[in-house]
Amino acid sequence: MAVKLKVTQLKSGIGRSDAQNKTLEGLGLRGPNCSKILEDTPAIRGMIRKVSHLVVVEPAD
């Protein structure tokens, strides 16, 4: 069974660079307090690292 991560956006993307906004969009996050359950892959981990100051990550049950 694949490991899943719950990614929650805490801060808005307003005023952030276009690359950071597109990364949030790629993760499926639309605004503050929006959460998504995602597969734990190297690509997803890289996207999370790029916007780590805007999101919080926890293991999904």
N, C-alpha and C positions, 0 to 999 in steps of 0.2 A: 504494500500500500504506500502510495506517495505521501510525502510530508506536505502538509498545508500550512499556510501562514495567513493570519488575519492582519490586514494592513488598514489602518485608520488614519485618515487625513485630519490633522489637528489645526493647521493654519491654512489660510487662503493663499491661492496662487497669484493674487493681484499684486502687481508690482515686481513679480519675479521674472526671470529671463524666459524667453520663448522656449528654450530647451527644457527648462524645468516644468513649464506648463504642459508641454507635449509629453513629458515623462509622466506627469500626473494623469494625463488623459490616457496614455498607454497602459497605466495600471488600472484604469477604470474608475478613478476617483474624480468626483464631480464638484466637491466642495467640502468645507469643514464638517467633521463628524460623519463623513461618508466612509463606509467600511466595505472591503472586498475580501473574499477568501480566494487565495491564489496558490498555485503550485510552487514549491520551493525549488526553483531552478537557478542556475547561474545567471541567466538573463534577468530574471525577476530580482535577484539579489543585487545586481548592478544598478537596476532602475531604482530600487529602494535606497541604495547608497547615495545616488545622485540627489535625492530629495529627502534625505534622512532628517533634516532639520524641520520638515513639514509634516512628517508622518510618524506613527508609532507602530511597531510590529510585535505581534505576539503569536504563539502557536495556536492554531485552530483546533478545536476539539472534534 
